[in-house]
Amino acid sequence: MDGLFGPEAHPAVQDVLDHVEKRMRSIVNKVLERSRKDGITPREAALNLCSETPIFPDAKPYGPLKQQR
């Protein structure tokens, strides 16, 4: 929500959708790669990746949303 309401210039709907698609593709690729590498299910790979990811409560988890205009 901060990506929509935080910046002074609000991103276009398509910019938000493109950003989400890019992030989701990256996450799914990491999960599937780990699943194949470790010989485990994608669910197990996802849980392992989550447990290994450091938590930074004050950081934005999604990074900057770049305007494409």
Buried (B, 14 or more C-beta within 10 A) or exposed (E): EEBEEEEEEBBEEEBBEBBEEEEEEEEEEEBEEBBEEEEBEEEBBBEBBEEEEEEEEEEEEEEEBEEEE
